[in-house]
């Protein structure tokens, strides 16, 4: 593995972890508001619009994070 990649991988991993944390916090705040306005919190609803995009982005960034973590562990 090139030396420049050994120096960049930890920074990329930290950046990905911050993005994943932000995406997870945005999702949890969005689900908590349904009870405030009288909505049922335990009713299953399909994800639509921005909520679906955030959900898929979270999955993609988690896969990238674990890939970079794996590369970083075995460099």
PQR file of N, CA, C, O and H, with PARSE charges and radii, in Angstrom:
ATOM      1  N   UNK A   1       0.846  -1.171   0.000 -0.4000 1.5000
ATOM      2  CA  UNK A   1       0.000   0.000   0.000 -0.0000 2.0000
ATOM      3  C   UNK A   1       0.897   1.243   0.000  0.5500 1.7000
ATOM      4  O   UNK A   1       1.870   1.303   0.752 -0.5500 1.4000
ATOM      5  N   UNK A   2       0.580   2.216  -0.826 -0.4000 1.5000
ATOM      6  CA  UNK A   2       1.398   3.435  -0.872 -0.0000 2.0000
ATOM      7  C   UNK A   2       1.367   4.187   0.464  0.5500 1.7000
ATOM      8  O   UNK A   2       0.393   4.116   1.213 -0.5500 1.4000
ATOM      9  H   UNK A   2      -0.210   2.167  -1.437  0.4000 1.0000
ATOM     10  N   UNK A   3       2.441   4.893   0.734 -0.4000 1.5000
ATOM     11  CA  UNK A   3       2.537   5.597   2.015 -0.0000 2.0000
ATOM     12  C   UNK A   3       1.534   6.742   2.122  0.5500 1.7000
ATOM     13  O   UNK A   3       1.038   7.026   3.212 -0.5500 1.4000
ATOM     14  H   UNK A   3       3.232   4.950   0.125  0.4000 1.0000
ATOM     15  N   UNK A   4       1.229   7.402   1.006 -0.4000 1.5000
ATOM     16  CA  UNK A   4       0.259   8.496   1.071 -0.0000 2.0000
ATOM     17  C   UNK A   4      -1.116   7.983   1.475  0.5500 1.7000
ATOM     18  O   UNK A   4      -1.884   8.691   2.126 -0.5500 1.4000
ATOM     19  H   UNK A   4       1.632   7.171   0.120  0.4000 1.0000
ATOM     20  N   UNK A   5      -1.425   6.744   1.085 -0.4000 1.5000
ATOM     21  CA  UNK A   5      -2.718   6.165   1.439 -0.0000 2.0000
ATOM     22  C   UNK A   5      -2.770   5.822   2.930  0.5500 1.7000
ATOM     23  O   UNK A   5      -3.832   5.898   3.549 -0.5500 1.4000
ATOM     24  H   UNK A   5      -0.801   6.169   0.556  0.4000 1.0000
ATOM     25  N   UNK A   6      -1.629   5.447   3.503 -0.4000 1.5000
ATOM     26  CA  UNK A   6      -1.577   5.147   4.933 -0.0000 2.0000
ATOM     27  C   UNK A   6      -1.850   6.381   5.776  0.5500 1.7000
ATOM     28  O   UNK A   6      -2.364   6.273   6.889 -0.5500 1.4000
ATOM     29  H   UNK A   6      -0.767   5.385   3.000  0.4000 1.0000
ATOM     30  N   UNK A   7      -1.514   7.541   5.258 -0.4000 1.5000
ATOM     31  CA  UNK A   7      -1.747   8.779   5.998 -0.0000 2.0000
ATOM     32  C   UNK A   7      -3.156   9.326   5.786  0.5500 1.7000
ATOM     33  O   UNK A   7      -3.677  10.038   6.644 -0.5500 1.4000
ATOM     34  H   UNK A   7      -1.096   7.629   4.353  0.4000 1.0000
ATOM     35  N   UNK A   8      -3.764   9.006   4.675 -0.4000 1.5000
ATOM     36  CA  UNK A   8      -5.093   9.540   4.357 -0.0000 2.0000
ATOM     37  C   UNK A   8      -6.218   8.691   4.963  0.5500 1.7000
ATOM     38  O   UNK A   8      -7.266   9.226   5.322 -0.5500 1.4000
ATOM     39  H   UNK A   8      -3.340   8.428   3.978  0.4000 1.0000
ATOM     40  N   UNK A   9      -6.010   7.381   5.079 -0.4000 1.5000
ATOM     41  CA  UNK A   9      -7.078   6.501   5.566 -0.0000 2.0000
ATOM     42  C   UNK A   9      -7.624   6.888   6.943  0.5500 1.7000
ATOM     43  O   UNK A   9      -8.843   6.896   7.110 -0.5500 1.4000
ATOM     44  H   UNK A   9      -5.158   6.947   4.787  0.4000 1.0000
ATOM     45  N   UNK A  10      -6.794   7.208   7.931 -0.4000 1.5000
ATOM     46  CA  UNK A  10      -7.382   7.608   9.220 -0.0000 2.0000
ATOM     47  C   UNK A  10      -8.237   8.874   9.130  0.5500 1.7000
ATOM     48  O   UNK A  10      -9.275   8.968   9.784 -0.5500 1.4000
ATOM     49  H   UNK A  10      -5.803   7.202   7.795  0.4000 1.0000
ATOM     50  N   UNK A  11      -7.810   9.831   8.337 -0.4000 1.5000
ATOM     51  CA  UNK A  11      -8.597  11.062   8.174 -0.0000 2.0000
ATOM     52  C   UNK A  11      -9.923  10.776   7.482  0.5500 1.7000
ATOM     53  O   UNK A  11     -10.952  11.340   7.854 -0.5500 1.4000
ATOM     54  H   UNK A  11      -6.966   9.754   7.806  0.4000 1.0000
ATOM     55  N   UNK A  12      -9.906   9.911   6.485 -0.4000 1.5000
ATOM     56  CA  UNK A  12     -11.144   9.535   5.792 -0.0000 2.0000
ATOM     57  C   UNK A  12     -12.076   8.801   6.750  0.5500 1.7000
ATOM     58  O   UNK A  12     -13.287   9.021   6.731 -0.5500 1.4000
ATOM     59  H   UNK A  12      -9.070   9.453   6.182  0.4000 1.0000
ATOM     60  N   UNK A  13     -11.518   7.938   7.579 -0.4000 1.5000
ATOM     61  CA  UNK A  13     -12.331   7.192   8.537 -0.0000 2.0000
ATOM     62  C   UNK A  13     -12.977   8.133   9.561  0.5500 1.7000
ATOM     63  O   UNK A  13     -14.140   7.948   9.918 -0.5500 1.4000
ATOM     64  H   UNK A  13     -10.535   7.759   7.593  0.4000 1.0000
ATOM     65  N   UNK A  14     -12.250   9.116  10.025 -0.4000 1.5000
ATOM     66  CA  UNK A  14     -12.811  10.086  10.972 -0.0000 2.0000
ATOM     67  C   UNK A  14     -13.914  10.896  10.302  0.5500 1.7000
ATOM     68  O   UNK A  14     -14.967  11.126  10.897 -0.5500 1.4000
ATOM     69  H   UNK A  14     -11.304   9.266   9.735  0.4000 1.0000
ATOM     70  N   UNK A  15     -13.677  11.326   9.077 -0.4000 1.5000
ATOM     71  CA  UNK A  15     -14.693  12.083   8.354 -0.0000 2.0000
ATOM     72  C   UNK A  15     -15.962  11.279   8.129  0.5500 1.7000
ATOM     73  O   UNK A  15     -17.066  11.794   8.302 -0.5500 1.4000
ATOM     74  H   UNK A  15     -12.821  11.139   8.594  0.4000 1.0000
ATOM     75  N   UNK A  16     -15.807  10.010   7.743 -0.4000 1.5000
ATOM     76  CA  UNK A  16     -16.972   9.149   7.535 -0.0000 2.0000
ATOM     77  C   UNK A  16     -17.722   8.915   8.843  0.5500 1.7000
ATOM     78  O   UNK A  16     -18.952   8.869   8.855 -0.5500 1.4000
ATOM     79  H   UNK A  16     -14.910   9.591   7.602  0.4000 1.0000
ATOM     80  N   UNK A  17     -16.987   8.767   9.940 -0.4000 1.5000
ATOM     81  CA  UNK A  17     -17.657   8.538  11.217 -0.0000 2.0000
ATOM     82  C   UNK A  17     -18.480   9.755  11.635  0.5500 1.7000
ATOM     83  O   UNK A  17     -19.571   9.598  12.184 -0.5500 1.4000
ATOM     84  H   UNK A  17     -15.987   8.804   9.930  0.4000 1.0000
ATOM     85  N   UNK A  18     -17.982  10.952  11.387 -0.4000 1.5000
ATOM     86  CA  UNK A  18     -18.733  12.163  11.716 -0.0000 2.0000
ATOM     87  C   UNK A  18     -20.006  12.250  10.871  0.5500 1.7000
ATOM     88  O   UNK A  18     -21.068  12.609  11.379 -0.5500 1.4000
ATOM     89  H   UNK A  18     -17.096  11.079  10.942  0.4000 1.0000
ATOM     90  N   UNK A  19     -19.898  11.922   9.588 -0.4000 1.5000
ATOM     91  CA  UNK A  19     -21.073  11.955   8.703 -0.0000 2.0000
ATOM     92  C   UNK A  19     -22.108  10.931   9.155  0.5500 1.7000
ATOM     93  O   UNK A  19     -23.303  11.224   9.168 -0.5500 1.4000
ATOM     94  H   UNK A  19     -19.035  11.630   9.175  0.4000 1.0000
ATOM     95  N   UNK A  20     -21.660   9.727   9.526 -0.4000 1.5000
ATOM     96  CA  UNK A  20     -22.594   8.690   9.980 -0.0000 2.0000
ATOM     97  C   UNK A  20     -23.292   9.127  11.271  0.5500 1.7000
ATOM     98  O   UNK A  20     -24.498   8.928  11.418 -0.5500 1.4000
ATOM     99  H   UNK A  20     -20.689   9.488   9.515  0.4000 1.0000
ATOM    100  N   UNK A  21     -22.554   9.712  12.192 -0.4000 1.5000
ATOM    101  CA  UNK A  21     -23.161  10.182  13.442 -0.0000 2.0000
ATOM    102  C   UNK A  21     -24.225  11.239  13.158  0.5500 1.7000
ATOM    103  O   UNK A  21     -25.309  11.202  13.739 -0.5500 1.4000
ATOM    104  H   UNK A  21     -21.574   9.874  12.072  0.4000 1.0000
ATOM    105  N   UNK A  22     -23.922  12.172  12.276 -0.4000 1.5000
ATOM    106  CA  UNK A  22     -24.884  13.226  11.942 -0.0000 2.0000
ATOM    107  C   UNK A  22     -26.138  12.631  11.298  0.5500 1.7000
ATOM    108  O   UNK A  22     -27.257  13.015  11.639 -0.5500 1.4000
ATOM    109  H   UNK A  22     -23.041  12.202  11.804  0.4000 1.0000
ATOM    110  N   UNK A  23     -25.948  11.692  10.366 -0.4000 1.5000
ATOM    111  CA  UNK A  23     -27.101  11.080   9.703 -0.0000 2.0000
ATOM    112  C   UNK A  23     -27.978  10.315  10.683  0.5500 1.7000
ATOM    113  O   UNK A  23     -29.204  10.358  10.578 -0.5500 1.4000
ATOM    114  H   UNK A  23     -25.040  11.380  10.089  0.4000 1.0000
ATOM    115  N   UNK A  24     -27.368   9.616  11.632 -0.4000 1.5000
ATOM    116  CA  UNK A  24     -28.144   8.867  12.616 -0.0000 2.0000
ATOM    117  C   UNK A  24     -28.902   9.819  13.546  0.5500 1.7000
ATOM    118  O   UNK A  24     -30.055   9.561  13.891 -0.5500 1.4000
ATOM    119  H   UNK A  24     -26.372   9.582  11.718  0.4000 1.0000
ATOM    120  N   UNK A  25     -28.262  10.909  13.949 -0.4000 1.5000
ATOM    121  CA  UNK A  25     -28.948  11.870  14.812 -0.0000 2.0000
ATOM    122  C   UNK A  25     -30.116  12.545  14.101  0.5500 1.7000
ATOM    123  O   UNK A  25     -31.152  12.795  14.718 -0.5500 1.4000
ATOM    124  H   UNK A  25     -27.325  11.118  13.669  0.4000 1.0000
ATOM    125  N   UNK A  26     -29.965  12.839  12.822 -0.4000 1.5000
ATOM    126  CA  UNK A  26     -31.063  13.444  12.059 -0.0000 2.0000
ATOM    127  C   UNK A  26     -32.242  12.485  11.982  0.5500 1.7000
ATOM    128  O   UNK A  26     -33.393  12.911  12.078 -0.5500 1.4000
ATOM    129  H   UNK A  26     -29.124  12.636  12.321  0.4000 1.0000
ATOM    130  N   UNK A  27     -31.969  11.199  11.809 -0.4000 1.5000
ATOM    131  CA  UNK A  27     -33.044  10.212  11.744 -0.0000 2.0000
ATOM    132  C   UNK A  27     -33.766  10.084  13.074  0.5500 1.7000
ATOM    133  O   UNK A  27     -34.995  10.013  13.099 -0.5500 1.4000
ATOM    134  H   UNK A  27     -31.034  10.853  11.731  0.4000 1.0000
ATOM    135  N   UNK A  28     -33.044  10.053  14.162 -0.4000 1.5000
ATOM    136  CA  UNK A  28     -33.694   9.858  15.457 -0.0000 2.0000
ATOM    137  C   UNK A  28     -34.510  11.074  15.858  0.5500 1.7000
ATOM    138  O   UNK A  28     -35.545  10.919  16.505 -0.5500 1.4000
ATOM    139  H   UNK A  28     -32.046  10.110  14.141  0.4000 1.0000
ATOM    140  N   UNK A  29     -34.085  12.276  15.501 -0.4000 1.5000
ATOM    141  CA  UNK A  29     -34.859  13.472  15.819 -0.0000 2.0000
ATOM    142  C   UNK A  29     -36.143  13.510  15.001  0.5500 1.7000
ATOM    143  O   UNK A  29     -37.169  13.970  15.500 -0.5500 1.4000
ATOM    144  H   UNK A  29     -33.244  12.403  14.975  0.4000 1.0000
ATOM    145  N   UNK A  30     -36.113  13.051  13.790 -0.4000 1.5000
ATOM    146  CA  UNK A  30     -37.298  13.064  12.944 -0.0000 2.0000
ATOM    147  C   UNK A  30     -38.366  12.117  13.424  0.5500 1.7000
ATOM    148  O   UNK A  30     -39.551  12.415  13.271 -0.5500 1.4000
ATOM    149  H   UNK A  30     -35.279  12.677  13.384  0.4000 1.0000
ATOM    150  N   UNK A  31     -38.002  10.985  13.999 -0.4000 1.5000
ATOM    151  CA  UNK A  31     -38.999  10.015  14.436 -0.0000 2.0000
ATOM    152  C   UNK A  31     -39.631  10.405  15.758  0.5500 1.7000
ATOM    153  O   UNK A  31     -40.739   9.962  16.060 -0.5500 1.4000
ATOM    154  H   UNK A  31     -37.040  10.742  14.123  0.4000 1.0000
ATOM    155  N   UNK A  32     -38.961  11.220  16.550 -0.4000 1.5000
ATOM    156  CA  UNK A  32     -39.491  11.600  17.843 -0.0000 2.0000
ATOM    157  C   UNK A  32     -40.570  12.659  17.774  0.5500 1.7000
ATOM    158  O   UNK A  32     -41.285  12.852  18.757 -0.5500 1.4000
ATOM    159  H   UNK A  32     -38.061  11.580  16.304  0.4000 1.0000
ATOM    160  N   UNK A  33     -40.717  13.342  16.677 -0.4000 1.5000
ATOM    161  CA  UNK A  33     -41.689  14.425  16.574 -0.0000 2.0000
ATOM    162  C   UNK A  33     -43.104  13.944  16.294  0.5500 1.7000
ATOM    163  O   UNK A  33     -44.049  14.718  16.442 -0.5500 1.4000
ATOM    164  H   UNK A  33     -40.135  13.185  15.879  0.4000 1.0000
ATOM    165  N   UNK A  34     -43.278  12.695  15.895 -0.4000 1.5000
ATOM    166  CA  UNK A  34     -44.619  12.236  15.556 -0.0000 2.0000
ATOM    167  C   UNK A  34     -45.520  12.181  16.783  0.5500 1.7000
ATOM    168  O   UNK A  34     -46.724  12.410  16.665 -0.5500 1.4000
ATOM    169  H   UNK A  34     -42.510  12.065  15.774  0.4000 1.0000
ATOM    170  N   UNK A  35     -44.973  11.888  17.946 -0.4000 1.5000
ATOM    171  CA  UNK A  35     -45.780  11.846  19.159 -0.0000 2.0000
ATOM    172  C   UNK A  35     -46.171  13.228  19.652  0.5500 1.7000
ATOM    173  O   UNK A  35     -47.184  13.368  20.338 -0.5500 1.4000
ATOM    174  H   UNK A  35     -43.995  11.702  18.042  0.4000 1.0000
ATOM    175  N   UNK A  36     -45.406  14.237  19.324 -0.4000 1.5000
ATOM    176  CA  UNK A  36     -45.689  15.599  19.775 -0.0000 2.0000
ATOM    177  C   UNK A  36     -46.965  16.128  19.135  0.5500 1.7000
ATOM    178  O   UNK A  36     -47.744  16.822  19.788 -0.5500 1.4000
ATOM    179  H   UNK A  36     -44.584  14.123  18.767  0.4000 1.0000
ATOM    180  N   UNK A  37     -47.180  15.813  17.889 -0.4000 1.5000
ATOM    181  CA  UNK A  37     -48.318  16.348  17.149 -0.0000 2.0000
ATOM    182  C   UNK A  37     -49.502  15.385  17.122  0.5500 1.7000
ATOM    183  O   UNK A  37     -50.405  15.548  16.301 -0.5500 1.4000
ATOM    184  H   UNK A  37     -46.547  15.249  17.358  0.4000 1.0000
ATOM    185  N   UNK A  38     -49.515  14.403  17.990 -0.4000 1.5000
ATOM    186  CA  UNK A  38     -50.658  13.511  18.090 -0.0000 2.0000
ATOM    187  C   UNK A  38     -50.572  12.289  17.213  0.5500 1.7000
ATOM    188  O   UNK A  38     -51.517  11.501  17.169 -0.5500 1.4000
ATOM    189  H   UNK A  38     -48.782  14.271  18.657  0.4000 1.0000
ATOM    190  N   UNK A  39     -49.484  12.104  16.520 -0.4000 1.5000
ATOM    191  CA  UNK A  39     -49.353  10.922  15.680 -0.0000 2.0000
ATOM    192  C   UNK A  39     -48.957   9.714  16.498  0.5500 1.7000
ATOM    193  O   UNK A  39     -48.368   9.839  17.571 -0.5500 1.4000
ATOM    194  H   UNK A  39     -48.716  12.744  16.555  0.4000 1.0000
ATOM    195  N   UNK A  40     -49.282   8.561  15.990 -0.4000 1.5000
ATOM    196  CA  UNK A  40     -48.912   7.326  16.664 -0.0000 2.0000
ATOM    197  C   UNK A  40     -47.463   6.994  16.346  0.5500 1.7000
ATOM    198  O   UNK A  40     -47.075   6.961  15.178 -0.5500 1.4000
ATOM    199  H   UNK A  40     -49.761   8.460  15.118  0.4000 1.0000
ATOM    200  N   UNK A  41     -46.677   6.754  17.353 -0.4000 1.5000
ATOM    201  CA  UNK A  41     -45.276   6.447  17.147 -0.0000 2.0000
ATOM    202  C   UNK A  41     -45.021   5.003  16.782  0.5500 1.7000
ATOM    203  O   UNK A  41     -43.952   4.684  16.261 -0.5500 1.4000
ATOM    204  H   UNK A  41     -46.992   6.781  18.302  0.4000 1.0000
ATOM    205  N   UNK A  42     -45.980   4.109  17.041 -0.4000 1.5000
ATOM    206  CA  UNK A  42     -45.757   2.692  16.808 -0.0000 2.0000
ATOM    207  C   UNK A  42     -46.398   2.188  15.518  0.5500 1.7000
ATOM    208  O   UNK A  42     -46.411   0.980  15.280 -0.5500 1.4000
ATOM    209  H   UNK A  42     -46.848   4.368  17.464  0.4000 1.0000
ATOM    210  N   UNK A  43     -46.917   3.054  14.700 -0.4000 1.5000
ATOM    211  CA  UNK A  43     -47.534   2.663  13.439 -0.0000 2.0000
ATOM    212  C   UNK A  43     -46.464   2.609  12.364  0.5500 1.7000
ATOM    213  O   UNK A  43     -45.654   3.527  12.233 -0.5500 1.4000
ATOM    214  H   UNK A  43     -46.907   4.035  14.893  0.4000 1.0000
ATOM    215  N   UNK A  44     -46.467   1.524  11.594 -0.4000 1.5000
ATOM    216  CA  UNK A  44     -45.474   1.379  10.535 -0.0000 2.0000
ATOM    217  C   UNK A  44     -45.842   2.275   9.360  0.5500 1.7000
ATOM    218  O   UNK A  44     -46.972   2.251   8.872 -0.5500 1.4000
ATOM    219  H   UNK A  44     -47.125   0.778  11.700  0.4000 1.0000
ATOM    220  N   UNK A  45     -44.880   3.057   8.921 -0.4000 1.5000
ATOM    221  CA  UNK A  45     -45.067   3.900   7.747 -0.0000 2.0000
ATOM    222  C   UNK A  45     -43.868   3.713   6.827  0.5500 1.7000
ATOM    223  O   UNK A  45     -42.746   3.498   7.285 -0.5500 1.4000
ATOM    224  H   UNK A  45     -43.962   3.076   9.317  0.4000 1.0000
ATOM    225  N   UNK A  46     -44.119   3.797   5.535 -0.4000 1.5000
ATOM    226  CA  UNK A  46     -43.001   3.708   4.600 -0.0000 2.0000
ATOM    227  C   UNK A  46     -42.254   5.029   4.584  0.5500 1.7000
ATOM    228  O   UNK A  46     -42.828   6.100   4.781 -0.5500 1.4000
ATOM    229  H   UNK A  46     -45.030   3.971   5.163  0.4000 1.0000
ATOM    230  N   UNK A  47     -40.968   4.920   4.344 -0.4000 1.5000
ATOM    231  CA  UNK A  47     -40.143   6.124   4.275 -0.0000 2.0000
ATOM    232  C   UNK A  47     -40.343   6.780   2.912  0.5500 1.7000
ATOM    233  O   UNK A  47     -40.367   6.106   1.882 -0.5500 1.4000
ATOM    234  H   UNK A  47     -40.501   4.050   4.184  0.4000 1.0000
ATOM    235  N   UNK A  48     -40.486   8.095   2.922 -0.4000 1.5000
ATOM    236  CA  UNK A  48     -40.695   8.826   1.674 -0.0000 2.0000
ATOM    237  C   UNK A  48     -39.850  10.078   1.662  0.5500 1.7000
ATOM    238  O   UNK A  48     -39.518  10.631   2.711 -0.5500 1.4000
ATOM    239  H   UNK A  48     -40.466   8.643   3.758  0.4000 1.0000
ATOM    240  N   UNK A  49     -39.510  10.516   0.474 -0.4000 1.5000
ATOM    241  CA  UNK A  49     -38.834  11.796   0.293 -0.0000 2.0000
ATOM    242  C   UNK A  49     -37.464  11.844   0.945  0.5500 1.7000
ATOM    243  O   UNK A  49     -36.636  10.950   0.771 -0.5500 1.4000
ATOM    244  H   UNK A  49     -39.780  10.067  -0.377  0.4000 1.0000
ATOM    245  N   UNK A  50     -37.250  12.913   1.702 -0.4000 1.5000
ATOM    246  CA  UNK A  50     -35.943  13.149   2.315 -0.0000 2.0000
ATOM    247  C   UNK A  50     -35.607  12.086   3.346  0.5500 1.7000
ATOM    248  O   UNK A  50     -34.440  11.732   3.516 -0.5500 1.4000
ATOM    249  H   UNK A  50     -37.923  13.639   1.844  0.4000 1.0000
ATOM    250  N   UNK A  51     -36.622  11.571   4.038 -0.4000 1.5000
ATOM    251  CA  UNK A  51     -36.377  10.532   5.041 -0.0000 2.0000
ATOM    252  C   UNK A  51     -35.778   9.274   4.403  0.5500 1.7000
ATOM    253  O   UNK A  51     -34.893   8.638   4.976 -0.5500 1.4000
ATOM    254  H   UNK A  51     -37.570  11.859   3.900  0.4000 1.0000
ATOM    255  N   UNK A  52     -36.268   8.927   3.221 -0.4000 1.5000
ATOM    256  CA  UNK A  52     -35.753   7.753   2.511 -0.0000 2.0000
ATOM    257  C   UNK A  52     -34.328   8.003   2.023  0.5500 1.7000
ATOM    258  O   UNK A  52     -33.482   7.111   2.090 -0.5500 1.4000
ATOM    259  H   UNK A  52     -36.986   9.443   2.755  0.4000 1.0000
ATOM    260  N   UNK A  53     -34.063   9.213   1.534 -0.4000 1.5000
ATOM    261  CA  UNK A  53     -32.713   9.559   1.057 -0.0000 2.0000
ATOM    262  C   UNK A  53     -31.719   9.499   2.209  0.5500 1.7000
ATOM    263  O   UNK A  53     -30.614   8.980   2.050 -0.5500 1.4000
ATOM    264  H   UNK A  53     -34.750   9.937   1.480  0.4000 1.0000
ATOM    265  N   UNK A  54     -32.105  10.026   3.371 -0.4000 1.5000
ATOM    266  CA  UNK A  54     -31.224  10.001   4.531 -0.0000 2.0000
ATOM    267  C   UNK A  54     -30.979   8.563   4.984  0.5500 1.7000
ATOM    268  O   UNK A  54     -29.857   8.215   5.353 -0.5500 1.4000
ATOM    269  H   UNK A  54     -33.003  10.447   3.500  0.4000 1.0000
ATOM    270  N   UNK A  55     -32.002   7.738   4.959 -0.4000 1.5000
ATOM    271  CA  UNK A  55     -31.871   6.336   5.346 -0.0000 2.0000
ATOM    272  C   UNK A  55     -30.897   5.598   4.431  0.5500 1.7000
ATOM    273  O   UNK A  55     -30.026   4.871   4.910 -0.5500 1.4000
ATOM    274  H   UNK A  55     -32.913   8.021   4.659  0.4000 1.0000
ATOM    275  N   UNK A  56     -31.040   5.780   3.119 -0.4000 1.5000
ATOM    276  CA  UNK A  56     -30.156   5.114   2.157 -0.0000 2.0000
ATOM    277  C   UNK A  56     -28.737   5.667   2.265  0.5500 1.7000
ATOM    278  O   UNK A  56     -27.766   4.917   2.162 -0.5500 1.4000
ATOM    279  H   UNK A  56     -31.747   6.371   2.730  0.4000 1.0000
ATOM    280  N   UNK A  57     -28.615   6.977   2.471 -0.4000 1.5000
ATOM    281  CA  UNK A  57     -27.283   7.583   2.634 -0.0000 2.0000
ATOM    282  C   UNK A  57     -26.586   7.034   3.869  0.5500 1.7000
ATOM    283  O   UNK A  57     -25.372   6.830   3.855 -0.5500 1.4000
ATOM    284  H   UNK A  57     -29.404   7.587   2.554  0.4000 1.0000
ATOM    285  N   UNK A  58     -27.338   6.792   4.935 -0.4000 1.5000
ATOM    286  CA  UNK A  58     -26.756   6.216   6.146 -0.0000 2.0000
ATOM    287  C   UNK A  58     -26.189   4.835   5.864  0.5500 1.7000
ATOM    288  O   UNK A  58     -25.089   4.511   6.314 -0.5500 1.4000
ATOM    289  H   UNK A  58     -28.324   6.957   4.947  0.4000 1.0000
ATOM    290  N   UNK A  59     -26.921   4.028   5.133 -0.4000 1.5000
ATOM    291  CA  UNK A  59     -26.449   2.681   4.793 -0.0000 2.0000
ATOM    292  C   UNK A  59     -25.196   2.755   3.935  0.5500 1.7000
ATOM    293  O   UNK A  59     -24.242   2.014   4.172 -0.5500 1.4000
ATOM    294  H   UNK A  59     -27.813   4.291   4.768  0.4000 1.0000
ATOM    295  N   UNK A  60     -25.184   3.637   2.943 -0.4000 1.5000
ATOM    296  CA  UNK A  60     -24.026   3.768   2.052 -0.0000 2.0000
ATOM    297  C   UNK A  60     -22.796   4.229   2.831  0.5500 1.7000
ATOM    298  O   UNK A  60     -21.708   3.679   2.656 -0.5500 1.4000
ATOM    299  H   UNK A  60     -25.960   4.239   2.751  0.4000 1.0000
ATOM    300  N   UNK A  61     -22.962   5.233   3.689 -0.4000 1.5000
ATOM    301  CA  UNK A  61     -21.830   5.729   4.452 -0.0000 2.0000
ATOM    302  C   UNK A  61     -21.340   4.715   5.479  0.5500 1.7000
ATOM    303  O   UNK A  61     -20.146   4.673   5.779 -0.5500 1.4000
ATOM    304  H   UNK A  61     -23.845   5.680   3.832  0.4000 1.0000
ATOM    305  N   UNK A  62     -22.245   3.893   6.025 -0.4000 1.5000
ATOM    306  CA  UNK A  62     -21.808   2.837   6.940 -0.0000 2.0000
ATOM    307  C   UNK A  62     -20.988   1.778   6.215  0.5500 1.7000
ATOM    308  O   UNK A  62     -19.995   1.288   6.754 -0.5500 1.4000
ATOM    309  H   UNK A  62     -23.214   3.927   5.781  0.4000 1.0000
ATOM    310  N   UNK A  63     -21.388   1.424   5.013 -0.4000 1.5000
ATOM    311  CA  UNK A  63     -20.621   0.453   4.224 -0.0000 2.0000
ATOM    312  C   UNK A  63     -19.245   1.022   3.896  0.5500 1.7000
ATOM    313  O   UNK A  63     -18.239   0.321   4.000 -0.5500 1.4000
ATOM    314  H   UNK A  63     -22.194   1.822   4.575  0.4000 1.0000
ATOM    315  N   UNK A  64     -19.200   2.295   3.499 -0.4000 1.5000
ATOM    316  CA  UNK A  64     -17.907   2.938   3.231 -0.0000 2.0000
ATOM    317  C   UNK A  64     -17.039   2.992   4.489  0.5500 1.7000
ATOM    318  O   UNK A  64     -15.834   2.746   4.428 -0.5500 1.4000
ATOM    319  H   UNK A  64     -20.017   2.865   3.414  0.4000 1.0000
ATOM    320  N   UNK A  65     -17.654   3.313   5.626 -0.4000 1.5000
ATOM    321  CA  UNK A  65     -16.909   3.397   6.880 -0.0000 2.0000
ATOM    322  C   UNK A  65     -16.285   2.053   7.234  0.5500 1.7000
ATOM    323  O   UNK A  65     -15.106   1.986   7.579 -0.5500 1.4000
ATOM    324  H   UNK A  65     -18.633   3.513   5.676  0.4000 1.0000
ATOM    325  N   UNK A  66     -17.072   0.982   7.149 -0.4000 1.5000
ATOM    326  CA  UNK A  66     -16.534  -0.333   7.489 -0.0000 2.0000
ATOM    327  C   UNK A  66     -15.482  -0.795   6.486  0.5500 1.7000
ATOM    328  O   UNK A  66     -14.535  -1.487   6.859 -0.5500 1.4000
ATOM    329  H   UNK A  66     -18.030   1.036   6.868  0.4000 1.0000
ATOM    330  N   UNK A  67     -15.637  -0.422   5.223 -0.4000 1.5000
ATOM    331  CA  UNK A  67     -14.612  -0.738   4.232 -0.0000 2.0000
ATOM    332  C   UNK A  67     -13.295  -0.041   4.527  0.5500 1.7000
ATOM    333  O   UNK A  67     -12.230  -0.654   4.454 -0.5500 1.4000
ATOM    334  H   UNK A  67     -16.407   0.140   4.920  0.4000 1.0000
ATOM    335  N   UNK A  68     -13.369   1.235   4.859 -0.4000 1.5000
ATOM    336  CA  UNK A  68     -12.157   1.991   5.192 -0.0000 2.0000
ATOM    337  C   UNK A  68     -11.554   1.475   6.493  0.5500 1.7000
ATOM    338  O   UNK A  68     -10.332   1.398   6.620 -0.5500 1.4000
ATOM    339  H   UNK A  68     -14.235   1.733   4.919  0.4000 1.0000
ATOM    340  N   UNK A  69     -12.404   1.116   7.467 -0.4000 1.5000
ATOM    341  CA  UNK A  69     -11.895   0.575   8.730 -0.0000 2.0000
ATOM    342  C   UNK A  69     -11.172  -0.744   8.496  0.5500 1.7000
ATOM    343  O   UNK A  69     -10.133  -1.002   9.103 -0.5500 1.4000
ATOM    344  H   UNK A  69     -13.397   1.178   7.364  0.4000 1.0000
ATOM    345  N   UNK A  70     -11.716  -1.573   7.623 -0.4000 1.5000
ATOM    346  CA  UNK A  70     -11.072  -2.842   7.289 -0.0000 2.0000
ATOM    347  C   UNK A  70      -9.716  -2.596   6.612  0.5500 1.7000
ATOM    348  O   UNK A  70      -8.725  -3.242   6.955 -0.5500 1.4000
ATOM    349  H   UNK A  70     -12.561  -1.363   7.129  0.4000 1.0000
ATOM    350  N   UNK A  71      -9.673  -1.674   5.665 -0.4000 1.5000
ATOM    351  CA  UNK A  71      -8.408  -1.338   5.008 -0.0000 2.0000
ATOM    352  C   UNK A  71      -7.401  -0.749   5.992  0.5500 1.7000
ATOM    353  O   UNK A  71      -6.206  -1.036   5.926 -0.5500 1.4000
ATOM    354  H   UNK A  71     -10.477  -1.149   5.387  0.4000 1.0000
ATOM    355  N   UNK A  72      -7.900   0.069   6.893 -0.4000 1.5000
ATOM    356  CA  UNK A  72      -7.028   0.711   7.876 -0.0000 2.0000
ATOM    357  C   UNK A  72      -6.463  -0.313   8.859  0.5500 1.7000
ATOM    358  O   UNK A  72      -5.329  -0.166   9.316 -0.5500 1.4000
ATOM    359  H   UNK A  72      -8.871   0.302   6.947  0.4000 1.0000
ATOM    360  N   UNK A  73      -7.233  -1.342   9.190 -0.4000 1.5000
ATOM    361  CA  UNK A  73      -6.784  -2.357  10.136 -0.0000 2.0000
ATOM    362  C   UNK A  73      -5.731  -3.272   9.513  0.5500 1.7000
ATOM    363  O   UNK A  73      -4.851  -3.761  10.220 -0.5500 1.4000
ATOM    364  H   UNK A  73      -8.154  -1.462   8.819  0.4000 1.0000
ATOM    365  N   UNK A  74      -5.804  -3.506   8.229 -0.4000 1.5000
ATOM    366  CA  UNK A  74      -4.898  -4.451   7.552 -0.0000 2.0000
ATOM    367  C   UNK A  74      -3.938  -3.768   6.621  0.5500 1.7000
ATOM    368  O   UNK A  74      -3.592  -4.332   5.583 -0.5500 1.4000
ATOM    369  H   UNK A  74      -6.519  -3.108   7.654  0.4000 1.0000
ATOM    370  N   UNK A  75      -3.493  -2.576   6.947 -0.4000 1.5000
ATOM    371  CA  UNK A  75      -2.543  -1.890   6.075 -0.0000 2.0000
ATOM    372  C   UNK A  75      -1.134  -2.313   6.341  0.5500 1.7000
ATOM    373  O   UNK A  75      -0.210  -1.827   5.689 -0.5500 1.4000
ATOM    374  H   UNK A  75      -3.774  -2.118   7.790  0.4000 1.0000
TER
END
